[in-house]
Amino acid sequence: MNLKTEQNPEGVLILRAAVAEADYAPDVEKSLREYRRKANVPGFRPGMVPMGIINKMYRKGVVAEQAYRKANEAVFKHLEDSKTAIMGDVMPSELQSELDFNAPAPDEGYEFVFEAGVAPAVDVVLDKGDKLTYNKIKVSKEMREGYRGTFTRRFGRLEDVDVVKDGDEALEVTLDNGTIKADDAYFGLVSMSEDERKPFIGKKAGDTMMVNVREIYRNPAQLAATLGVKQEELDAIAPEFTATVKRIRKFAEPPLDAEFFTQAFPDGSVTDVAGFEKFIDETIAGDLARDSDYLLSIQLKNHLLAKANLKLPEQFLKNWLFAVNEGKFTMEQIEADFAGFLRTMAWDLIQKHFAESLGLEVSQDDLLAEARNMARMQFAQYGMVNVPDETLDGYAKSILGNREEAQRIYERAREDKTIAALKPLVTITEKSISRDEFQKIANETGN
């Protein structure tokens, strides 16, 4: 076996493995004997087919297979022994010449040519000379009012009112078209557009008006249920009905009294208005801090990518992506998303560099904590904010049981651990800005 390597300026390592007959001959003979043992050739008992026939039938393919296998093994052993970090996979090279396995093996052996994209060395150091800005979003009056309203509404109630004023009331009405009468119909004005609500403004209990029920109930199933008919019968029913207002109700936020605080904070953590205002500020600040932390992590990542300035074997990686996806994407499609792919690959190399230099490892506890956070956020989307720890643990473990989800969680946990380890190495200056200013910076920073 003779292996030669050369690296071109584009960062591609060319590996030429010349496999002599002595390298593959024993494996060829072993493989042919196995073929003979299994061969089913008319006129011969199993295992008794002459080797001449077996050679004629299979030798060419077996020589090609075993010679390639030996070359492939030699290439990977060389990469392992030389500790060459590659990107993507080793691929057959376009420099490969055609090999004739019908003719006697050449003296120099069959030469197989492979290529691999070499990962560039990462040589980047952070110190206090590296400066970043932590953009802290100021809590505004609008944020406080918005959060306060959203929170208190969870403990509000409907109250009877005399007249429709704001268009966010709910009406209980009787619908009648002379044939069908629905005594318990319900109009939720808050779900209507401003123009759709206008005819209801000023109405009182006992007032009547003509309505188009198909405009009020967009969902056919809901309309059929309201009118007490089958859904397939709706097309035969004229949509104009007389609506008689029976009751007008309006959502009222609860008073900030002892009953509210007991209901909203059963643990006793908030007992008065001052404590409630403090809770609102701390909650909003916590949510905003997550945005600020995320933006800082993106800025730090951008800083590292620019400082490292890694030169990746771009054309090789494009060819590899095309080959590994087996025709799922055209080269044009790969080109369109290639900048993002390169960024991901470069960031992966930088993370590996700091994992080695700083001794960073993602533990099973890290993965479980990340999965628990994901589970907590998913429950929160459905209004479940006090999920028991054992429920979160069970859900987190089920998430980690999915290989793709587990890989995404690992990558997120690794990035979080890398960013957390690098922040203390640089100089970070805090700056208070408005939400609009923050959004502008975030849009300019990208991700």
C-alpha positions as CSV (number, residue, x, y, z in Angstrom):
1,M,0.0,0.0,0.0
2,N,1.3,3.4,-1.0
3,L,-0.5,6.6,0.2
4,K,0.3,10.0,-1.0
5,T,-1.4,13.3,0.1
6,E,-1.4,16.9,-1.1
7,Q,-3.5,19.8,0.0
8,N,-4.6,22.4,-2.6
9,P,-5.0,26.1,-1.9
10,E,-8.8,25.7,-1.5
11,G,-8.3,23.6,1.7
12,V,-9.0,20.2,0.0
13,L,-6.8,17.3,0.9
14,I,-6.2,14.9,-2.1
15,L,-5.4,11.4,-1.0
16,R,-4.0,8.9,-3.5
17,A,-4.0,5.3,-2.3
18,A,-2.2,2.8,-4.6
19,V,-3.3,-0.8,-3.6
20,A,-1.0,-3.6,-4.7
21,E,-2.2,-7.1,-5.4
22,A,-0.6,-8.4,-2.3
23,D,-2.8,-6.0,-0.2
24,Y,-6.1,-7.3,-1.4
25,A,-5.3,-10.9,-2.7
26,P,-6.0,-12.8,0.6
27,D,-9.4,-11.0,1.0
28,V,-10.3,-11.7,-2.6
29,E,-9.6,-15.4,-2.3
30,K,-11.6,-15.6,0.9
31,S,-14.5,-13.8,-0.6
32,L,-14.5,-16.0,-3.7
33,R,-14.5,-19.1,-1.5
34,E,-17.6,-17.7,0.1
35,Y,-19.2,-17.2,-3.2
36,R,-18.4,-20.8,-4.2
37,R,-20.0,-22.1,-1.0
38,K,-23.2,-20.3,-1.7
39,A,-23.2,-20.4,-5.5
40,N,-26.2,-22.1,-7.2
41,V,-25.0,-23.1,-10.7
42,P,-27.0,-25.7,-12.7
43,G,-25.2,-29.0,-13.1
44,F,-23.1,-28.6,-9.9
45,R,-23.9,-29.4,-6.3
46,P,-23.8,-26.5,-3.8
47,G,-20.2,-25.8,-2.9
48,M,-18.7,-27.9,-5.7
49,V,-18.7,-25.3,-8.5
50,P,-15.2,-25.2,-10.0
51,M,-13.2,-22.1,-9.0
52,G,-12.6,-21.3,-12.7
53,I,-16.3,-20.7,-13.1
54,I,-16.4,-18.7,-9.9
55,N,-13.5,-16.6,-11.0
56,K,-15.1,-15.9,-14.3
57,M,-18.4,-15.0,-12.7
58,Y,-17.2,-12.9,-9.7
59,R,-13.4,-12.2,-9.6
60,K,-13.6,-8.8,-11.4
61,G,-16.2,-7.4,-9.0
62,V,-14.5,-8.9,-6.0
63,V,-11.1,-7.4,-6.9
64,A,-12.7,-4.0,-7.4
65,E,-14.6,-4.2,-4.1
66,Q,-11.7,-5.5,-2.0
67,A,-9.1,-3.1,-3.5
68,Y,-11.4,-0.1,-2.9
69,R,-12.1,-1.3,0.6
70,K,-8.4,-1.5,1.4
71,A,-7.8,2.0,-0.1
72,N,-10.7,3.4,1.9
73,E,-9.4,1.9,5.1
74,A,-5.9,3.2,4.5
75,V,-7.3,6.7,3.9
76,F,-9.3,6.8,7.1
77,K,-6.4,5.3,9.1
78,H,-4.1,8.1,7.8
79,L,-6.6,10.8,8.8
80,E,-6.9,9.2,12.2
81,D,-3.2,8.8,12.8
82,S,-2.4,12.3,11.5
83,K,-5.3,13.7,13.5
84,T,-6.5,15.6,10.4
85,A,-9.8,17.3,11.2
86,I,-12.1,17.1,8.2
87,M,-15.4,18.7,7.3
88,G,-18.2,16.7,5.8
89,D,-17.2,13.2,4.5
90,V,-14.3,11.8,2.5
91,M,-15.4,11.6,-1.1
92,P,-14.2,10.0,-4.3
93,S,-12.2,12.7,-6.3
94,E,-12.9,13.9,-9.8
95,L,-9.2,13.2,-10.4
96,Q,-9.9,9.5,-10.3
97,S,-8.9,7.8,-13.5
98,E,-10.8,4.8,-14.9
99,L,-9.5,1.5,-13.6
100,D,-9.5,-1.7,-15.6
101,F,-10.1,-4.8,-13.4
102,N,-10.2,-7.1,-16.4
103,A,-6.5,-6.7,-17.1
104,P,-3.7,-8.0,-14.8
105,A,-3.1,-5.7,-11.8
106,P,-0.5,-2.9,-12.7
107,D,2.8,-3.2,-10.9
108,E,2.2,0.1,-9.1
109,G,-1.2,-1.2,-8.0
110,Y,-4.7,0.3,-8.5
111,E,-4.7,4.0,-7.5
112,F,-7.8,5.3,-5.9
113,V,-8.1,9.0,-5.4
114,F,-10.1,10.6,-2.6
115,E,-10.6,14.1,-1.3
116,A,-11.5,15.6,2.0
117,G,-12.2,19.2,3.1
118,V,-9.7,20.1,5.8
119,A,-11.0,22.0,8.8
120,P,-8.9,25.2,9.3
121,A,-7.1,25.6,12.6
122,V,-8.9,28.0,15.0
123,D,-6.5,30.5,16.5
124,V,-8.6,33.1,18.3
125,V,-8.2,34.4,21.9
126,L,-10.6,36.7,23.8
127,D,-9.5,39.2,26.4
128,K,-10.7,42.5,28.0
129,G,-9.7,44.3,24.8
130,D,-12.7,42.7,23.1
131,K,-15.6,45.0,23.9
132,L,-19.3,44.4,23.6
133,T,-22.5,46.3,24.6
134,Y,-25.2,44.7,26.7
135,N,-28.4,46.4,25.5
136,K,-30.8,46.5,28.5
137,I,-34.4,47.4,27.5
138,K,-36.0,50.0,29.7
139,V,-39.4,49.0,31.2
140,S,-41.9,51.4,29.9
141,K,-45.3,52.6,31.1
142,E,-47.0,50.8,28.2
143,M,-45.3,47.6,29.1
144,R,-46.5,47.8,32.7
145,E,-50.1,48.6,31.6
146,G,-50.1,45.8,29.1
147,Y,-48.8,43.2,31.4
148,R,-51.0,44.4,34.3
149,G,-54.1,44.1,32.1
150,T,-53.2,40.7,30.8
151,F,-52.5,39.4,34.3
152,T,-55.5,40.8,36.0
153,R,-57.9,39.7,33.3
154,R,-57.2,36.1,34.3
155,F,-59.1,36.9,37.5
156,G,-61.8,39.2,36.1
157,R,-65.5,38.5,35.6
158,L,-68.4,39.5,33.4
159,E,-70.7,42.2,34.8
160,D,-74.1,43.4,33.5
161,V,-74.2,46.8,31.8
162,D,-77.0,48.9,30.5
163,V,-75.7,49.9,27.1
164,V,-73.1,48.9,24.5
165,K,-70.4,51.6,24.6
166,D,-66.9,50.3,23.8
167,G,-67.6,47.4,21.5
168,D,-65.9,44.9,23.7
169,E,-69.1,43.7,25.3
170,A,-70.9,40.3,25.0
171,L,-74.6,40.2,24.0
172,E,-77.1,37.5,24.8
173,V,-79.8,37.7,22.1
174,T,-82.8,36.0,20.7
175,L,-82.6,35.3,17.0
176,D,-85.9,35.0,15.0
177,N,-86.6,34.8,11.3
178,G,-90.3,33.8,11.6
179,T,-89.4,30.1,11.1
180,I,-86.4,29.5,13.4
181,K,-86.1,31.0,16.8
182,A,-82.9,30.7,18.9
183,D,-83.4,32.1,22.5
184,D,-79.8,31.6,23.7
185,A,-77.7,33.1,21.0
186,Y,-74.5,34.9,21.9
187,F,-72.6,37.7,20.1
188,G,-69.0,38.4,21.2
189,L,-68.3,41.9,19.9
190,V,-64.7,41.8,20.8
191,S,-64.0,39.3,18.0
192,M,-65.6,41.5,15.4
193,S,-63.8,44.2,13.4
194,E,-64.5,47.9,14.2
195,D,-66.9,48.2,11.3
196,E,-68.8,45.1,12.3
197,R,-69.2,46.4,15.8
198,K,-70.6,49.8,14.9
199,P,-74.3,48.7,14.5
200,F,-74.3,47.4,18.1
201,I,-73.0,50.6,19.7
202,G,-75.7,52.3,21.8
203,K,-78.0,49.2,21.9
204,K,-79.8,48.4,25.2
205,A,-81.6,45.4,26.5
206,G,-84.9,45.0,24.6
207,D,-83.6,46.7,21.4
208,T,-84.0,44.9,18.1
209,M,-82.0,45.0,14.9
210,M,-81.6,43.0,11.7
211,V,-78.5,40.9,11.4
212,N,-76.8,38.6,8.9
213,V,-76.0,35.5,11.0
214,R,-73.5,34.3,8.4
215,E,-71.5,37.4,8.9
216,I,-71.6,37.0,12.7
217,Y,-70.9,33.3,12.8
218,R,-68.2,32.6,10.3
219,N,-67.9,29.0,11.4
220,P,-70.7,26.9,9.8
221,A,-70.7,24.4,12.7
222,Q,-71.1,27.2,15.3
223,L,-73.9,28.7,13.3
224,A,-75.7,25.4,13.0
225,A,-75.4,24.8,16.7
226,T,-76.7,28.3,17.5
227,L,-79.8,27.9,15.3
228,G,-80.4,24.3,16.3
229,V,-80.2,22.8,12.8
230,K,-77.9,20.4,10.9
231,Q,-75.0,22.0,9.1
232,E,-76.1,20.7,5.7
233,E,-79.4,22.6,6.2
234,L,-77.8,26.0,6.4
235,D,-77.8,26.7,2.7
236,A,-81.6,26.6,2.6
237,I,-81.9,29.1,5.5
238,A,-82.0,32.9,4.7
239,P,-79.3,34.6,6.8
240,E,-81.4,37.6,7.8
241,F,-82.6,37.4,11.4
242,T,-84.2,39.8,13.9
243,A,-81.9,40.0,16.9
244,T,-83.5,41.1,20.2
245,V,-81.0,42.0,22.9
246,K,-81.7,40.2,26.2
247,R,-78.6,41.0,28.2
248,I,-75.4,43.0,27.8
249,R,-72.3,41.9,29.7
250,K,-68.9,43.5,29.9
251,F,-65.6,42.1,31.2
252,A,-64.5,43.8,34.3
253,E,-61.0,43.7,35.8
254,P,-61.0,42.7,39.5
255,P,-60.3,45.3,42.2
256,L,-56.9,45.0,43.6
257,D,-58.1,43.9,47.0
258,A,-57.3,41.1,49.5
259,E,-59.5,38.6,47.6
260,F,-57.5,39.3,44.3
261,F,-54.1,38.9,46.0
262,T,-55.1,35.7,47.7
263,Q,-56.5,34.3,44.4
264,A,-53.6,35.5,42.2
265,F,-50.8,34.7,44.7
266,P,-51.8,31.8,46.9
267,D,-48.3,31.5,48.2
268,G,-48.5,34.9,49.8
269,S,-45.6,36.4,47.8
270,V,-47.7,39.5,46.9
271,T,-50.2,41.0,49.3
272,D,-50.7,44.6,48.3
273,V,-50.6,47.0,45.4
274,A,-47.0,48.1,46.0
275,G,-45.9,44.4,45.9
276,F,-48.0,43.8,42.8
277,E,-46.3,46.7,41.0
278,K,-42.9,45.3,42.0
279,F,-43.9,41.9,40.8
280,I,-44.9,43.4,37.4
281,D,-41.6,45.2,37.0
282,E,-39.5,42.2,38.0
283,T,-41.5,39.9,35.6
284,I,-41.2,42.3,32.7
285,A,-37.5,42.9,33.4
286,G,-36.9,39.1,33.5
287,D,-38.6,38.7,30.1
288,L,-36.6,41.6,28.6
289,A,-33.4,40.2,30.1
290,R,-33.8,37.1,28.1
291,D,-34.1,39.1,24.9
292,S,-31.0,41.2,25.9
293,D,-29.0,38.0,26.8
294,Y,-29.9,36.4,23.5
295,L,-28.9,39.5,21.5
296,L,-25.5,39.6,23.4
297,S,-24.9,36.0,22.5
298,I,-25.5,36.7,18.8
299,Q,-23.2,39.7,19.0
300,L,-20.5,37.7,20.7
301,K,-20.9,34.9,18.1
302,N,-20.6,37.5,15.3
303,H,-17.5,39.0,17.0
304,L,-15.8,35.6,17.2
305,L,-16.7,34.6,13.6
306,A,-15.2,37.9,12.4
307,K,-12.1,37.6,14.6
308,A,-11.4,34.0,13.7
309,N,-12.0,34.7,10.0
310,L,-11.9,31.0,9.1
311,K,-11.3,30.0,5.4
312,L,-13.4,26.9,4.8
313,P,-13.2,24.6,1.7
314,E,-16.3,26.1,0.1
315,Q,-16.4,24.3,-3.2
316,F,-15.7,20.9,-1.6
317,L,-18.5,21.5,0.9
318,K,-20.9,22.5,-1.9
319,N,-20.1,19.3,-3.8
320,W,-20.4,17.3,-0.5
321,L,-23.8,18.7,0.2
322,F,-25.0,18.0,-3.3
323,A,-23.7,14.4,-3.1
324,V,-24.9,13.6,0.4
325,N,-28.5,14.8,-0.3
326,E,-28.7,12.5,-3.3
327,G,-30.5,14.9,-5.7
328,K,-32.9,16.4,-3.1
329,F,-31.4,19.8,-3.8
330,T,-30.1,21.4,-6.9
331,M,-26.7,23.2,-6.8
332,E,-28.6,26.5,-7.2
333,Q,-30.7,25.7,-4.0
334,I,-27.5,24.9,-2.1
335,E,-25.9,28.1,-3.3
336,A,-28.9,30.1,-2.0
337,D,-28.5,28.8,1.6
338,F,-24.8,28.3,1.6
339,A,-23.8,31.5,3.5
340,G,-25.9,30.3,6.5
341,F,-24.4,26.8,6.2
342,L,-20.9,28.2,6.2
343,R,-21.6,30.3,9.3
344,T,-22.9,27.2,11.1
345,M,-19.9,25.2,10.2
346,A,-17.5,27.9,11.2
347,W,-19.3,28.4,14.5
348,D,-19.1,24.7,15.2
349,L,-15.3,24.8,14.8
350,I,-15.0,27.7,17.1
351,Q,-17.1,26.0,19.8
352,K,-14.9,22.9,19.5
353,H,-11.8,25.1,19.9
354,F,-13.1,26.6,23.2
355,A,-14.5,23.3,24.4
356,E,-10.9,21.9,24.2
357,S,-9.1,25.0,25.4
358,L,-11.5,25.7,28.3
359,G,-12.4,22.1,29.1
360,L,-16.1,22.6,28.4
361,E,-18.4,19.5,28.3
362,V,-22.1,19.1,28.0
363,S,-23.3,16.8,30.7
364,Q,-26.5,14.8,30.9
365,D,-27.6,17.2,33.6
366,D,-27.1,20.1,31.1
367,L,-29.3,18.3,28.6
368,L,-32.0,17.5,31.1
369,A,-32.0,21.2,32.3
370,E,-32.3,22.4,28.7
371,A,-35.1,19.9,27.9
372,R,-36.9,21.0,31.1
373,N,-36.8,24.6,30.0
374,M,-38.3,23.6,26.6
375,A,-41.0,21.6,28.4
376,R,-41.7,24.6,30.7
377,M,-42.1,27.0,27.8
378,Q,-44.4,24.5,25.9
379,F,-46.7,24.2,29.0
380,A,-46.7,28.0,29.4
381,Q,-48.1,28.4,25.9
382,Y,-51.2,26.7,27.2
383,G,-51.4,28.8,30.4
384,M,-49.8,26.1,32.6
385,V,-47.2,28.0,34.6
386,N,-46.9,26.0,37.8
387,V,-46.2,22.5,36.4
388,P,-44.9,20.1,39.0
389,D,-41.2,19.1,38.8
390,E,-42.0,15.5,38.3
391,T,-44.2,16.3,35.3
392,L,-41.5,18.5,33.8
393,D,-38.9,15.8,34.3
394,G,-41.0,13.2,32.6
395,Y,-41.8,15.4,29.7
396,A,-38.1,16.4,29.4
397,K,-37.0,12.8,29.3
398,S,-39.5,12.0,26.6
399,I,-38.1,14.9,24.5
400,L,-34.6,13.6,24.9
401,G,-35.9,10.2,23.7
402,N,-36.3,11.7,20.3
403,R,-33.0,11.6,18.5
404,E,-33.5,14.7,16.4
405,E,-34.8,16.7,19.4
406,A,-32.0,15.5,21.5
407,Q,-29.4,16.6,19.0
408,R,-31.0,20.1,18.8
409,I,-31.0,20.3,22.6
410,Y,-27.4,19.2,22.7
411,E,-26.4,22.0,20.2
412,R,-28.4,24.6,22.2
413,A,-26.9,23.5,25.5
414,R,-23.4,23.5,24.0
415,E,-23.8,27.0,22.7
416,D,-25.2,28.2,26.0
417,K,-22.3,26.7,27.8
418,T,-19.8,28.2,25.4
419,I,-21.3,31.7,25.5
420,A,-21.5,31.6,29.3
421,A,-17.8,30.7,29.5
422,L,-16.7,33.4,27.1
423,K,-18.7,36.4,28.5
424,P,-16.4,36.9,31.5
425,L,-13.3,37.0,29.2
426,V,-14.5,40.2,27.4
427,T,-15.4,43.7,28.4
428,I,-19.2,44.2,28.5
429,T,-20.7,47.7,28.9
430,E,-24.4,48.0,29.8
431,K,-26.6,50.5,28.0
432,S,-30.3,51.2,28.7
433,I,-32.3,51.6,25.5
434,S,-36.0,51.6,24.5
435,R,-37.7,48.6,23.0
436,D,-37.7,50.3,19.5
437,E,-34.0,51.0,19.7
438,F,-33.4,47.4,20.8
439,Q,-35.4,46.0,17.9
440,K,-33.5,48.2,15.4
441,I,-30.2,46.9,16.8
442,A,-31.5,43.3,16.8
443,N,-32.5,43.6,13.1
444,E,-29.1,45.0,12.2
445,T,-27.3,42.3,14.1
446,G,-29.1,39.4,12.5
447,N,-28.8,35.8,13.9
